[in-house]
Amino acid sequence: MLPPKVRGKLKRPIEVVIAFGCNIGNCERQIKTALFFVKQEVYVKGVSPLYRSKPYGVKDQPDFYNGLLYGFTRLSPYGLLNFLKEIEKKVGRKERCRWCEREIDLDIIYYGKLLINFQDLKIPHPDRFNRDFVLIPADWISPTLKDPLLLKTPKGLIKRFLKGI
């Protein structure tokens, strides 16, 4: 595999899970537009239904509409990160505080079984266990997907981390 900082293409596609979310503007249209752009570099195998969730972090804002996309890409980890950030700009995301409202948010949850822990890129996404809007849609799009650290399926992770649901 190419070193993670390389923005090139890989020889073989790698499995990815990308989270998307929105809570201001026309969320349905903004999410559809973002997914249209994502499909230019990701072969999409599944997209979860939208999942409505309470804000995480900053509480005084509208609810979010979230979901997950499951597919394959030949972009390197940093290539995918940069590609997703470009899409956020195209869809109209404005810079705000962490966990503030967003026109669109695209996050890499999993990139194959790869583990990356750099300041600007952490894979798997470190907050994935704290978010029902990641774990529940993960079970919808790929119930057999295993977390590369805990080797549990989405149902196993839901049982472990979201006992109240």
C-alpha positions as CSV (number, residue, x, y, z in Angstrom):
1,M,0.0,0.0,0.0
2,L,1.1,3.6,-0.6
3,P,2.3,5.6,2.4
4,P,-0.8,7.3,3.9
5,K,0.3,10.9,3.0
6,V,0.4,10.1,-0.7
7,R,-2.5,11.5,-2.6
8,G,-2.3,9.1,-5.5
9,K,-4.4,6.1,-6.5
10,L,-4.1,2.6,-5.2
11,K,-3.8,-0.4,-7.5
12,R,-6.8,-2.1,-5.9
13,P,-9.9,-0.6,-4.4
14,I,-10.2,-0.6,-0.6
15,E,-13.3,-0.8,1.5
16,V,-14.4,2.5,3.1
17,V,-17.2,3.7,5.3
18,I,-18.0,7.4,5.2
19,A,-20.4,9.2,7.5
20,F,-22.4,12.1,6.3
21,G,-24.5,14.6,8.1
22,C,-26.3,18.0,7.9
23,N,-28.5,20.2,10.2
24,I,-28.9,23.5,8.4
25,G,-30.1,24.5,5.0
26,N,-31.9,22.0,2.7
27,C,-30.3,18.9,4.2
28,E,-31.9,16.4,1.8
29,R,-30.6,18.3,-1.2
30,Q,-27.2,19.0,0.3
31,I,-26.7,15.3,1.2
32,K,-27.8,14.1,-2.2
33,T,-25.4,16.6,-3.8
34,A,-22.5,15.5,-1.6
35,L,-23.2,11.8,-2.4
36,F,-23.3,12.6,-6.1
37,F,-19.8,14.0,-5.8
38,V,-18.6,11.2,-3.6
39,K,-19.6,8.7,-6.3
40,Q,-17.0,10.2,-8.6
41,E,-14.2,8.5,-6.6
42,V,-16.1,5.9,-4.5
43,Y,-17.9,2.8,-5.9
44,V,-21.0,2.9,-3.6
45,K,-22.3,-0.5,-2.4
46,G,-24.8,0.9,0.0
47,V,-26.2,4.0,1.6
48,S,-28.2,4.0,4.8
49,P,-31.5,5.7,5.3
50,L,-31.2,9.1,7.0
51,Y,-31.0,8.9,10.7
52,R,-32.2,11.8,12.8
53,S,-30.1,12.5,15.8
54,K,-29.6,15.1,18.5
55,P,-26.6,17.4,18.2
56,Y,-23.3,16.0,19.6
57,G,-21.0,18.4,21.4
58,V,-22.8,21.8,21.0
59,K,-26.4,21.1,22.1
60,D,-28.1,24.4,21.2
61,Q,-28.7,23.8,17.4
62,P,-31.1,21.9,15.2
63,D,-31.2,18.1,15.0
64,F,-28.9,16.4,12.5
65,Y,-29.7,14.1,9.6
66,N,-27.0,11.5,9.4
67,G,-26.2,8.4,7.5
68,L,-23.4,6.2,6.2
69,L,-22.1,5.2,2.8
70,Y,-20.3,1.9,2.3
71,G,-18.2,1.4,-0.8
72,F,-14.7,1.1,-2.3
73,T,-12.2,3.6,-3.5
74,R,-8.7,3.7,-5.0
75,L,-7.9,7.0,-3.3
76,S,-5.2,6.9,-0.6
77,P,-6.3,7.8,2.9
78,Y,-5.2,11.4,2.6
79,G,-6.5,11.5,-1.0
80,L,-9.9,10.5,0.3
81,L,-9.8,13.0,3.2
82,N,-8.8,15.9,0.8
83,F,-11.5,14.8,-1.7
84,L,-14.2,14.8,1.0
85,K,-13.1,18.3,2.2
86,E,-13.3,19.6,-1.3
87,I,-16.9,18.2,-1.6
88,E,-17.9,19.9,1.7
89,K,-16.7,23.2,0.2
90,K,-18.6,22.6,-3.1
91,V,-21.8,21.9,-1.1
92,G,-21.4,25.1,0.8
93,R,-20.0,24.2,4.2
94,K,-18.8,27.2,6.2
95,E,-16.1,27.1,8.8
96,R,-17.5,27.1,12.3
97,C,-16.6,25.8,15.8
98,R,-16.1,22.1,16.3
99,W,-19.5,20.3,16.6
100,C,-21.4,23.4,15.5
101,E,-24.1,23.3,12.8
102,R,-23.1,22.2,9.4
103,E,-24.4,22.4,5.8
104,I,-22.6,19.1,5.2
105,D,-20.2,17.0,7.1
106,L,-18.2,14.0,5.6
107,D,-16.1,11.8,7.8
108,I,-14.0,8.7,7.1
109,I,-15.1,6.1,9.6
110,Y,-13.2,3.1,8.3
111,Y,-10.6,2.7,5.6
112,G,-10.2,-1.1,5.1
113,K,-8.5,-2.5,8.2
114,L,-6.0,0.4,8.3
115,L,-5.2,2.1,11.6
116,I,-4.0,5.7,11.3
117,N,-3.3,8.0,14.3
118,F,-2.0,11.3,12.9
119,Q,-3.1,14.7,14.3
120,D,-5.0,15.5,11.1
121,L,-6.3,12.0,10.3
122,K,-7.5,9.3,12.6
123,I,-8.8,6.1,11.2
124,P,-11.0,4.4,12.4
125,H,-12.8,7.5,13.5
126,P,-12.1,7.9,17.2
127,D,-15.7,8.9,18.1
128,R,-17.5,6.1,16.2
129,F,-18.4,4.3,19.4
130,N,-20.1,7.3,21.0
131,R,-22.4,8.0,18.1
132,D,-25.6,6.1,17.6
133,F,-25.8,7.8,14.2
134,V,-22.8,5.8,13.1
135,L,-23.3,2.5,14.8
136,I,-27.0,2.0,13.9
137,P,-26.6,2.9,10.2
138,A,-23.5,0.7,10.0
139,D,-25.7,-2.2,10.9
140,W,-28.2,-1.2,8.1
141,I,-25.5,-0.9,5.4
142,S,-23.2,-3.8,6.3
143,P,-24.1,-6.0,9.3
144,T,-21.0,-8.2,8.8
145,L,-18.6,-5.3,8.8
146,K,-16.1,-5.7,11.6
147,D,-14.4,-2.9,13.5
148,P,-10.6,-3.3,12.9
149,L,-9.8,-2.7,16.6
150,L,-12.5,-4.6,18.5
151,L,-13.3,-7.1,15.7
152,K,-17.0,-6.7,16.5
153,T,-19.9,-6.2,14.1
154,P,-22.1,-3.2,14.3
155,K,-24.6,-5.2,16.4
156,G,-21.8,-6.1,18.8
157,L,-20.7,-2.5,19.1
158,I,-24.3,-1.3,19.6
159,K,-24.6,-3.8,22.5
160,R,-21.3,-2.7,24.0
161,F,-21.6,1.0,23.7
162,L,-25.3,1.9,23.3
163,K,-26.9,-0.2,25.9
164,G,-29.8,2.3,26.4
165,I,-31.0,1.9,22.8
